[in-house]
Amino acid sequence: MGLLEVSVSDIKPPAPELGPMPEGLSPQQVVRRHILGSIVQSEGSYVESLKRILQDYRNPLMEMEPKALSARKCQVVFFRVKEILHCHSMFQIALSSRVAEWDSTEKIGDLFVASFSKSMVLDVYSDYVNNFTSAMSIIKKACLTKPAFLEFLKRRQVCSPDRVTLYGLMVKPIQRFPQFILLLQDMLKNTPRGHPDRLSLQLALTELETLAEKLNEQKRLADQVAEIQQLTKSVSDRSSLSKLLTSGQRQLLLCETLTETVYGDRGQLIKSKERRVFLLNDMLVCANINFKGQLEISSLVPLGPKYVVKWNTALPQVQVVEVGQDGGTYDKDNVLIQHAGAKKASTSGQAQNKVYLGPPRLFQELQDLQKDLAVVEQITLLISTLHGTYQNLNMTVAQDWCLALQRLMRVKEEEIHSANKCRLRLLLPGKPDKSGRPISFMVVFITPNPLSKISWVNRLHLAKIGLREENQPGWLCPDEDKKSKAPFWCPILACCIPAFSSRALSLQLGALVHSPVNCPLLGFSAVSTSLPQGYLWVGGGQEGAGGQVEIFSLNRPSPRTVKSFPLAAPVLCMEYIPELEEEEAESRDESRTAADPSATVHPTICLGLQDGSILLYGSVDTGTQCLATCRSPGLQPVLCLRHSPFHLLAGLQDGTLAAYPRTSGGVLWDLESPPVCLTVGPGPVRTLLSLEDAVWASCGPRVTVLEATTLQPQQSFEAHQDEAVSVTHMVKAGSGVWMAFSSGTSIRLFHTETLEHLQEINIATRTTFLLPGQKHLCVTSLLICQGLLWVGTDQGVIVLLPVPRLEGIPKITGKGMVSLNGHCGPVAFLAVATSILAPDILRSDQEEAEGPRAEEDKPDGQAHEPVPDSHVGRELTRKKGILLQYRLRSTAHLPGPLLSMREPAPADSTALEHSEEDGSIYEMADDPDVWVRSRPCARDAHRKEICSVAIISGGQGYRNFGSALGSSGRPAPCGETDSTLLIWQVPLML
């Protein structure tokens, strides 16, 4: 295996020990010493655990007679433990010397880099992780078949001081690197800028994160193979499912134990049973779980269950149906729906014409309330025609009845929503009945928590899109066998749309931004599957023919144009400026005047044009009101725009940087008075980057670093040695900035603090097999998002490179992937659309109880949306707080809920509290797929938000490079010259 046996003497090196703390240390130095103490202590404990595996288990088992475990099986179970111990013994020796000289040097980052960047460490740990499942299955089997072995394990556990099982010891190497990462993150937080250890700590964090990522991926793949093997064992060899599972083309995307429930006609629960559900890349499999074996063994080592396959269905035929969704969509196809596990549907049609979906009782009750409300509204109209005045029969009472029914409907909606939160309802195809009509059956699973439900709905949706021809395959991994599957987290091409609706002119793309807007009417599944909500603003134009802005809505299943408007000149750049951070907003609130109608802080979108115009638009929905406009100094074309907390910055064609300060109210930018102008260099300012405390501006091959508030130049450096080359793109991740250039095939990484050049990557080597003989490639766009660096080229090819996500250095370590979907011409831009998914769903009970205050404190993009017009009238009556408490004493003893708008007395513990921020009372008949506030699971309270992410590329036409490689090409949906947007959806990171 390329590893040499090295004999390490048993003479113990001195344990690392910190001397007494010197006087006069800064608070940060004291904290760093404590963290170093934690590193030393946790490493000592880890090495002890490894020694225990060998001394307490492996050695006795090897020497035991008669053998409880054969020598060959011992080799498999304890594979690579010795080598891991060697690695960490060497690390411990080096750590001792560092600890001894800590107070004079205070350096530890480089030791981690030196110790854990060796390929040997990755190889040894990879072998261990990949072997872990096999090791555990051998132990399980031996426990079941060899009583002496089981007795040995029990005895060892009882004798150990901490009662840790063999499994507990052997899982420690898998958890080691995440522990290191947390300790180094703490160390980095307490290491000031300019400290000699800072860059090496950032590099160490990168090394460990990369190592942990690779091991995680290998563990995931090993677990996936083990799960599929376990499933395959439970299928008879002759069945078609067995052939499908053993073909090697299947990827396991998700598998979880869910509870299947069966309901009767009146919504009562008939039975529930745990099932193991497997989502493969093209099919869904449901299996019974058969736990057989002694319970005492499972306490020593986790037992894997045996499965019995219940049903399997091809993915395209699986539909997710929410409680409250109209069943009419299925009736069109003359489909009968019956519930799995319930009694067979009666053949007479009358039993079938009313299909209750989900816990049908709730939805039926809601419909009854709606009908009653319609009746009471008619009664109200009749009462309004009365001529006389009566104590118990007047408009006040009638309105109170209406409001009370609306409140009961809201309670019912909330119950339905709660039912949806953890209820996964799937419509599956069954065998046709005697007359040949297709019969579908409904399966209802309860997921462990709302996150799990979101995960299933999202993965099911993306797996279906992944089966489309353009995604088979969508990505290729270069330098490896062409068969290798792209990993499951790959972005999936969701749609390809023309960028401009008016085809009269072939407009060139300039820029794109996403303006996030939360749509309150999206239902549970819609949010889990839809593209990030909001609007895409696409700008472009044609030399001499003016510009154009096209706005697409992403709040529907597929993007559609909602508005487009012409401009005097082509759009060259755009910048989305979100609302002020809360602290800034509060500090500026005092200076704002209520009289100024534009003084409400809304996100804005800024456009830079070819003729030097800078336009500022409000981004509230599609209201394209131009808030402010100005011309750049000398009418120079605006090549790039960036905002910082203090300025709106524009990079101009003549090498000037124009900075517009915020207005006195802090709401908009002051475009009226002349901007602060700085000359960055003789050539055009191609790109700007706003960092926490600095602004980077590029001119030619040089980058100038300016102080963020005063814009005073601090230093400048040469990013490229060739004077004729310009820096065209800069993107930041962690503590590094990746740059692309106007010519050449490489991209370069620079450190944000020392400005050191840290890495160079040649993109051409990644694309040669797609574009044979294409030597002259140039990078035309860059984007970093969720640990991936997207690189667009002038040949229309898009390359994806993995980068670390943490605060280390974003070095590229993997080979990356190339998209088989691209453009016919240069990739004009790469942009990201993100929106916070369902902020309400993960709210903790505590937040909910806080009521209105919690609403006011929500971060950007989570505030309540304006109420739809149709509900405004109703909403206003509610906002005035009409809580009529009219009561007919004589009816108090009668059955049924008291019809009064007054909330039930607090003594009623089952009552659901409602408050004004519940939003409008939605009409379920119009839109049954409704968000209502509800109570999340306590275990999810720590998850504040989940981000829905899509990546958009723009360029000329659409091209499938797969057809060039010999696979069946399909006609491009857009003409080669038309500007086209490709939208990739990224699986939700849960």
N, C-alpha and C positions, 0 to 999 in steps of 0.2 A: 504493500500500500504506500510505498515511498516514505515510510517512517522508520527510523532506526531505533532499535532498542538501546537505551542509554542507561547505564547503571548509575543510580544516584546514591551516594553514600547515606547511611542512616544517621550520620552525625547531624544533629539538628542545628541549622544556622540560628543565630540569635533572633528572637522574635522582634519585629519592629516595635520601637517604643519611643514616644515623644518625651523629651526632657521637660523640666519645669518651665512654666510660661515666663518669658522675660517681661520686664516692666516696660511701660510706655507704648504698648501695642494699640493700634487703632481698633475701633469696634469690628471693622471688616476683617482685620488680621486675626482677631480672637475667634470670629465665626469660622474663618478658613481653617484654623487649627482644630476646632471642634469637628469640622467636616472631615479633615484628614484622619482624626481619631476614629470616626465612624467607618471610613474606608478600611483602615487597618483592622479594626475589630471585625467587620463583616467578612473581610478576606480570610482572617484567621479562622473564623467559624466555618467558612465554606471549605477551606482546605481540610479541616478536621472531619467534616461530613464525608469528603471524598475518601479520606483514610479509613473511616469507619466502614464504608461500602466494601473496601478491599479486606480490611483486617477482620471485621465481624461477620462478613457474609461470604465473599469470594474465597478467601484462603481456607476457612473451615470446610466449605462445600467441596473444594478441590481435594482436601485431605481426608474427608469422611469415608469410612468403610463400614458397611456397604454404601455405595454412593446414592445419595438421595436425588442427585442431578448429575447426569453424565458430564464428563469433561468437555465434550463438544458443546453441550447446552450451556455450561458455565461460561465458555468462551463467548457465546452469543449474548448471554444476559449481561455480562460485565464488559462488553466490547468498548474499548477506548477510554474506560474510566482511568486506567493507569496513565495514559498519555495526557489526559486532561489534568491529572494531578501533577505531572511533570511540568506542564505549562505554568500552572499556578504556583508551584514551588519556586520556579525560576523568578516569577513575578514578585513573589514574597521576598526573595533575597534582594532584588533590586529595590523593592519598596523600603526595606530596612535601611539601606544606605541613604535613600532620599529623606526618610523621616529623621535620621540622625543629623542631617545638615539642613533641616527645614528652616530654622530661624535665620540662616544666612542666605539661602537661595529662594525659598518659597516657590519651588517649581515642582509640578507633578504631571502636567498635561503631556509632556514629551515622553514620559515613562509609559503612559497608557498607549500612546501612538506606537512606540517601539515594541511594546509587548503584544499588542493585539492587532497590528496591521499585517503580521506575518501570515502567509497563506496557510502555514501549518496549523495555526489556531483554527481558522475557518474549516480546514479539512477534518481535523480531529472532532470538533464540535458537530460538523455536518454528519459525519459518520455516526456519532452518538445519537443525534436527534433522529436521523433516518432509521436507526435501529431500535429506537425506544419502543415503538409499537410491537415489534417482534419479541423484544425482551419481555415485555409485559404479558404477551400471550403465552410465552413459554412458562412464565411463573404461574399464570392462571391455571394452565393445563396441569402443571405439576401439583398445584394445590388440590385439584380435583382427583388426581389419580394416585398421588403418593402421600400417604398419611405422614410418613417420616419427615418429608419436606415441609408440610404444613405445620407439624409440631415444632420443627426447627425455627421457622419464621416466627411463630408465636413466642417461643422461648426467648429468642433474640430481642423481640420487641419489649417483652416484660422486663428483661435484664437491663435494657438501655435506660440511661438516666432521664431522658426526655420523652420516652415512649414513642419516638418517631418510627414509623414502619419503614421497610425497605423501599417501598414505593415513595414515601415521603423524602427519603434520602436521594433516590435516583432522579426525582423530578427537579432537584436543585440546580443542576447544570443548565436546564432549560430556562430557569428563572434568573440566572446569574447576570446576564448583560442588561436586562431592564433595570436591575438594582444598581449596577454601575452607572447607568445613564442618569438616574435620579440624583445620585451623589454628585456626579460631575455637573449637572445642571445647577445644583445648589452652589457648588464651588464657583461656577462661572458668574452667577448672580452676585457673588461677593468678591469678584476680582475686578478692580477698576480699570478703565481704559488706559492703555499705555503700560500696564503691568507686563513684565516679561513672560508671565505664564499665560496671558490671555489668548493669544493666537493658538498656542499649542493645546490649550484646553478646548478651544473651538474645534480644532482638527481632531482631537481625541473623541469629542462628542460625535463628530461625523463618522469616524472609524467604527465606534461602538454601535451607532444607529444603523450603519450599513450592515454590520455583522448581524445585529439582532434581526433586521429586516430579512436578510437572506435565510437565517435559521428559521424565522417564523414561516416564510414561504415554503421552505423544505418540510417543516413540521406539518403545515397545512396540506401539502401535496401527499405526504406520507399518510396523514389521517384520512384524506380523501380516498386514496387507494385502499386503505384498510376497510373503510365503510363500504365501498363498492364491492370488495371481496366478500365481506360479511353478508351483503345483500345477495351477491351471486350464489353463495353457498345455499341460500334458502330457496333458490329457484331450481326446478327440475332441469336437467341438462338439455332435454329435448325442446323445451319451450322457446318461443320466439324471443321472449324477454331475456333468456339466458344468452342467446346469440348476440343480442343488442348490447348487453352489459359487458360481454367478454371481447367485443370488437376493438376495444382500446380507443375508440373515438369519443367516448363519453367523458364529460367533465362534470363533477359534482359541484353545483353552485351553492347549494344550501341544504342542510339537513337538520331536522330538529324534532324533538318529541312534542307533539301537539295532542290536545284532548278532543276526540271526535264526540259530538253531542247529537242526539236525535230527539226531536220534539214531536209531540202529538198535535192533533187538530186544534186544540185550544191553547197551544203554546206551552203546555206543560212538558217538563223534561222527562223523557222516557228512559234513556240510558246514556252513559258517557263512558268512553274507554280511551286509554292512551294509545296513540299510533306513532310510528316513526315515519315521517314524510320526507322524501328525497326529491329535491329539484335538480334534475340533470339538465344538460344544455338543450335537450330536445324532448324531454319527457318528464312526467310527474309520477312518482311511485309511492304508494301508501302501503305500509306493512304493519301487521300485528307484532307486538313485542312479546317475546317469550323468555322471561327471566327464570332460568332453571339453574339450580346450583345452591350450595350451602351459603347462608347469609354470613356466616363467620368468615368466609373467604373474602367476601366483598369488602370487609373492613380492613383487610390487609392489602388487597390489590383490587382496583375497580374492575368489576366483571363486565365484559361486553355481552349484550343480549343476543339471542337468536331471533331472526325475523321470519315471518311467514307473510309473503306478499298477498295483499288483499285485492288491489287493483292497480293498473298503470294506464296512463293516457298520454297520447301525443300532445305536446304543449299547445300547438295552435288551437286545439279544441277546448282548452280550459278557459273558463271565464270567471272573473271575480265579480260577485254581485253583492252590493251593500244592502243592509236592512233599509227599507224605504225606497229602494229604486223601483221604478215602475216595471211591473212584470210584462207590460205590453210589448216590449221589445222582442220578447221571445214568442209571443202568441202569433206574431206575423208569420213565423215559419211553421205554424201549426204544430208546435212542439209541446208535448206533455211534460210537466215537471213533477217528479215525485221525490220524496225525501229518502235518502239512503237509510236503510235500517227500519223505516216505518213500514206499516203493512202495505202490501201491493195495492197500487191505485185501482180503484174500482173501474170497470170498463165503461160504465155509463158516463156519458159526457158531463152530466150535471155536477158530479163531484169534482170535476177537473176545471170547470170554467172559472172558479175563484181560487187563484193560487196565492197562499200566504207565504211571504218570503221572510225568513229569519224567525225571531221569536214573534210569530205573527200577531200574538195578542197585543203587543205594544202598538204596532202599526195600525191594527184594526181600531184600537181605542182612540188613536189620534184622528183617524178618518171620522169616527163617530163624533168626536169633539168638533171637527170642522163643520160637519153637517149641522150640529146643534147651534154652532155660532151663526151659520147662515140663517137659521130659523129665528134666533134671538135678534139678529139684525133686522129681519122683517118685522118682528114684533116692535122693535124700537121705532121703525118708520111709522107703524100704525099708531103707537103711543104719541108720536110727534103731531099726529092729526087731531088729538083730543082737544075739545074746546074748554072743558072744565079743569079745575085743579084738584088733584086727589093725593091724599097723603102717601099711599102705597103704590101709586101708579103714575109715575112721572118720568121725565127724561133723565133725571139724576140717577134713579134706580136702574133704568134700562141701560144707561152707559156703564154703570157699575157691573151689571150682568155681563156685558160684552167684554169689559176689561178682565173680569174674573175668568171667563172662558179662555181668553187669550193667554192668561197666566197659566192655566191648566195645560194648554197646548204647549207652552214653553217647557213646562216640567216634563211633559211627555217627549218632546223633541230631545231634551237632555238625556232622558233615559234611553232613547233610541241611539243617540250618539255614543253613550257609554257602552251600549251593547255592541256598537260597531268597532269600538276602540280595540277590543281584543278578540273579535269574532271574524274569522276568515271564512267566507262563504264561497264555495266553488261550484260552478255549474259544469257537470261533466257529461259526455255523451254516453248513453246506454244502448242496449240492443233495441232495434225497432219493434213495435208491437205487431200483432197479427196482420193488421191492415197496412203495414209497411211504414206507418208514421214514425218519425224519429222520436225517441223518448230521452229526455235529459234527466239526470238525477242530481239533486243538490246534496253536497257534503258540507257540514258545518264543523269547523275546528275552532277551539278556543286556544289562543296563543298565550304564552306565559306573561306577556306584558305588551303595551302599545308599541314599543320599539320593534318587537318581534313581528307584529302585524305589518307595520310599515315596511320592514325588511322583506317579508314574503311578497307583499303586493308589488314592491319596487323590483325585486329580482325576477318575479314572474313576467312582469311587463317587459323588462330589458331582455330577458332570455328569448321572448317571442320576437322582439326586434332583431336580436342577434341571429335569428334563423333566416332573415331576408338574404337574398342573393349577394347584395353588396357587402354584407358582413360575414360572408362565408368564403374565405376568411376576410376579416377587415384589416388585420395587421400581420406583418411578418417580422420574425426575429432574425436579423442577418447573421451570417457566419455559423448558423446552426442548421441542423437538418430541417428541410422545408416543412417537415411534418409537425414540428413542434407547435403546440397550440398557444395562442396568445393567452396570458393569464386572465382569470375571471374578472379582475378589476378594470380591464381595458375599457376605455371609452367606446361607446357604440354609436355608429352613424345613425341618427334618428330621422333626419330629413335633409332634403336638398331643395332649395327654393330660389327663384329669381330674385335678385336684390332690388330691382326697380320695376314698378308696374308699367311705367310708360316705356314702350319698346321703340318709340320713334327715334331716339338717339341712343347710340351705344355709349352709355355713361360709364366712366371709369370710377371704381370704388376708391374712396378716400379714407374713411374711418368708420368705426362702429362703437357704440357704447350701450350698456344695458342699464335701464332705469328700473330698479326693483319696486314693485307695488304689490302688496299682499291683497289677494282677492278673497274677501270674507265668505263668498258663497261657494267656494270649492269644497267638495266633500272629502271624506277621509281617503278614499282610494285615488281620487283625482289628484290630491296633493302628493300622494306617494309616487305617482307615475308621471305627472305632468312635467314639462320643462320648467325651469325656474320662473316664477311668476313675474310679470312686469312687461316692459316694452323695450324693443330693440330700436335704436335710432341709427339708421344707416345713412351716411353722407357720401356724396361723390359729385361728379360733374364731368364736363368736357371743356377742354381748352377753347375759349372764345364763345361757348354756348351756354354759359351759366352753370349753376349748381342745382342739386336736388337733395332733399332729405325725405327718406321713406321711414315710416314708423310701423313696426310690426307688433302685434299683441301676442304674448306667449301664454295668455290665460285661457286658451282653448286647446283641444287635443293637438291641433297642428297650427303653426304660426300663420297669421294672416295680416295683410296690410290694413291698417285702420286709418292712415292719413299719409298724404305726401304733399310737399309744398316746394316750389322752386325758390332759388336764391340767385343773387346777382352774379356770383362767381363760384367756381368749384370749391367744395369743402375739402380741406387738406388734413384737418385734425379735429378731434372732439375730446372733451373731458367731462366725465360725470362727476359732479360735486355733491356729495351727500350732505345731509343736515349737519349742523354743528354738533360736536360732542356735547353732552349735557352740561359739563362744567363750563365750557366756553359759552354756551347759550345762556346759562344763568348769569354769568358775569356781564353779559352784554344786554340782558333783559332791561336793566334799569334805564339804559340810554335810548331804548326804543320808544317811539311814540305810538300810542294806540291809534292816533289819527291816520297814520300812514297805512294805506290799505296793503301795500306790498311788504309790510313789516313782518308778516308771518313767515317764519323760516321754513322754506320748502327746499327740497333738493333742486339743483339747477343743472342744465346741460349747456356747455360752452362750445361754440363752434369757431374754428379759425379758417378764414377763406383765403383764396389765391389773391384777391384784390386788397388784402390787408385788413379786411373787416373782422372784428371779433363780436360775435353775437351771443347773448345770454338768454336762454329760454327756461321757463319754469317747467318742471317735469311732472306736474300733477296729472296723472292719467295721460290723456292725449291732448290736454289743453295746451296748444302750442302758442302761448302768448310770449312775444319777445319782450323781455323785461328791460334790457339795456343793450346798447350797441356803441361801438367806437371804431376808429380807424387806427391802425398801428402807426408808429412814428415813421414818416417817409413812405407811407402806404406800402410797406414791405410785406410780401406774402408771409402768412403765419404758418410755420412748418410744424410746430409742436406746442401743445398747451399742457401745463401741469398746475395743480393747486397745492399750496402748503397751508398750514393753519393761518399764515399771515398774508400771503400774496396769491394772486392769480398770475402765473408766469407764462410768457409767450416767447418762444424762440423764433427769431426772424431770419429772413433770407440773407440780410447783409451782415450777420454776425452779432446783432444786438439782442440782448435779453431785456424784454420790457416787463416790469413788475407792477401790477395794479393792486393797491392795498384794499383791505375790506372797508366798507362804508362805516360811518360812525356807529350805526346800529348793529354792525357786524352781520347784516343779513345778506347783502350783495357785495359786489366788488365795485370800487369807485372807478367807473370807466370814463367819467366826465373830465376829471383833472388829468394833466399829463402824467404818464407813468414814470417810475424810476427807470432810467435806461443805463445799461452796462454794456460795454463792448467786450464780448467774450473772445473774439478773434476775427481774422480777415474773411473767413468763409461762412457759409450758412450754419446756424445753430440747428442741427438735425434732430437732437433728442435731449430731453430733460428728465431728471429723476429727483423726486423729493424724498429725502430720508428724514429721520427724526430730528436731527439737529443740523442738517446741511442740505444744500441743493447741488446736484451735479449737472453741469451743462457741457455739451460736446461741441467742438468746432474743429473740423478736420480730424487729424488723428489724436488731438489733445482733449483731455477732460479737465474742466476747471471746477474746483470744489468751493462753493460759497457758503458763508454762514447763513443759517435759515432766516433769522430775524432781520439782520442788518444788510444781508446780501453782500457783505465784504468778501472779496476773494481770499481764501485761506491758503490754498496751494493748487498747483495744477500738475498733471503727469501725462506722459505719452502712453497711450494705450496701444499704439501700433507704430512700428519703426518707419513705415513708408509714408512720406509726406503727402502722396497723392490719394491716400486712403482716408475715408471719413468714418467716424463712429456713427452708426445709424440707429442702433437700438440698445437700450440698457434696461435690464430687469433685475430686481433685487429678491433674494431669498436668504433667510438666516443672516449671516454676517458677510455675505458676498454679493457681488454684482456681475452678472453675465453680460457680455457685450458682443454685438455683431457689427460687421464692417461692410462698407460699400463694395468691396471686392475681396476675393479670396474665399476659401471654403471653410475657414475656421471660425470658432467662437472662443472668447477668452473670459476667464474668471479673475476678478480682482477683489481684494479684501477691503471692506468698507472702512476699516480703521487705519490700517498701515498703508493702504493703496498698493500692496504687493500683488504682483501677477502670480496667481496660484495654479492655474491649469489652462491648457489649450486643447480643444477637441476639433478634429477634422470631420466635418459633416459628410464630406464626399465619400468617405470609406463606408458610411452607413447606407448609401444609396446606389453604389455601383451595380449591384445585381438587379436593381429596378431600371436603371438608366445605363446600360453597358456603353462604355466608350465616352461617357459624358464627363469630361475632366473639369470643365469650367462651370462650377456651381457657385451660386452666391446666396447668402442668407438674406431674406427679405422681411422676415417678421419673427418675433420672439415673445414667449409668454411663459410664466411660471405659475402653476396652479396645482395644489394638493400633491406636492412631491413629484411633479412631472414637469420637465422643461420641454415645451412645444417649440419646434423650429420649422418655420416655413421657408421654402426656397424658391428661386426664380424659375424652376422647372415644374412648379405646382406640386412637388412632393413635400409631405409633412413628416418630420421625424420626431419621435418621442423618446426622451432620455430621462431615466429616473434620477432624482436628486433628493438628498436628505430633507426632511421637513422641519427638524428642530433648529435651535438657534446656533448650530455649528456652521461650518463652511459648506456651501452647496456643491461639493465636488461630485462629478459624474463618475460612477463606479461600474454601472452595468452597461451592457451592450446596447440597450434600448431597442426600439421597434420602429418600423416604417409603415405608414398608412398606405393601404392599397387604394384608398379613395383620396383623390386630390383634385387639383385644378388643371386646366389646359395651359394656363399662363402663370406668371408669378403669384405667390400667395400675398395678397395686398396687406392683409392684417390677420392677426389671431386675437380674439377677445374672449373674455370670460363673462358668463351670466351666472350670478348666484342669488339665491333668495333663501331666507330663513324659513324652514319648513315648519308649519303648524306650531307656532309658539305656545298656543294654549294647551296642546295635548300633553306637554311634559311639565305642566305647572305643578308645583308641590301644593299640598293642602294648606300649608302655612301661607304661601303667597296668595292663594285663593281667598283665604280668610281676611287678608289685609284689604281686600276690596279695592275701592277706587284708587288708593295710593299706589298700589302695585301697578295699576294700569298706567298711571302717569309716569312711573319710573321706567317704562319699557324702553329698550334701546331702539335705534333706528329701524325703520321698516316694520316695527311690530305694533305700531299704534293702531287704534281702530280706524277703519276706513270710513269715509263719508257714507252716510246712510243712503241706500238707493231711493230715488225719488218717490216711488210708489209707496214707500213706508213712512215718508216724512210726516204726513198728517197724523198717522197713528202715533208715531214716535213723539211728536210734540205734546200730544195730550198726556203722554206718559211722563215726559220730562218735567211737566209742571207739578208732578207729584200728586195727581188726583188719587188719593187713597180713600175712596168712599167706604164708610163703614156702616152702611144702612143695613138693618137686620129686622126681619119679620119674626117676632118672638114665637108666634104660633107654629112656625115650621121647623123650629130647632130640633124637634124630636124625630123628624122624618128622615128616611134613609137618603143616601146620595151626598155628594160633597156640597158644602155650603157655598152657594153661588154669590160670592162677594169678592171684590178686588182685594180685601184685606188679607194680608199674609196669614197662614195658620199660626196659632199660638206657638211660642218657642218650646213649650213642653212637648210638642210633637217632634220627636227626634228624627222621624223619617223625612220631615219636610226639607226640600232643597231650597237653599237660600238663593234669592235673586236680588240683584242690585242694578243700578242704572246702567252700568257698563256692560250689561248683557247684550247690548246692541239692539237692533230692531227686531220686531217680531216677524220672522219670515213666514211667508205663506207656503206651507209645505206643498200645496197642490202645484204651485208654479215651479218650485225648485226643491225637490225632495232631498237633494244631496247637500245637506246644510251643516255648517259648523255651528255648534252651540258649546258654550263653556262646559267643561265637565271635570271630574276629579281623576287625576292620573294616579298610576301606581306609585307607592312610596319609593320603591327601589329605583325608579327612573328620575327621582327629583333632582339628582345631581347633574343630569344632563340638561344644560341650559338651552341648547339649540342644535338642530341638525341642518346642514346646508345642502340644498339641492343645487347641483352644478351642471352647467352646459358650456361647451367650448364652441365658438363660432369662427370659421375661417371664411375669408372672402377672396375671390379671384375670378379670373375669366373661365366660364364654363365648368363642366364637371367631367372628370376622367377616372375610369377604373383601371388602375395599373395592373390589376390581376389579369385582364384580358391580354395584356402584352406578354404575360408570363405563360400563356398557353391555356389558361382556364377560359371557360366560356365568357366572352365579353358581352355586356348588355348595352343597348343603346343609351347614350347619355340623355338624361331628361331635359337638359338645357342645351341650347346652341353653344358652339365653342366660343363665340365672341361675347355672349351675354354675361354680365356680371352676376355671379352666383354665390349664395351663402350655403355652406355645409354646416350642419349643427350636430355635434356629438353630445350624447348624454353620458354623464359619469355616474356609475352606481353609487348610491347613497353610502357614505361612510358611517356606519352605526357602531 
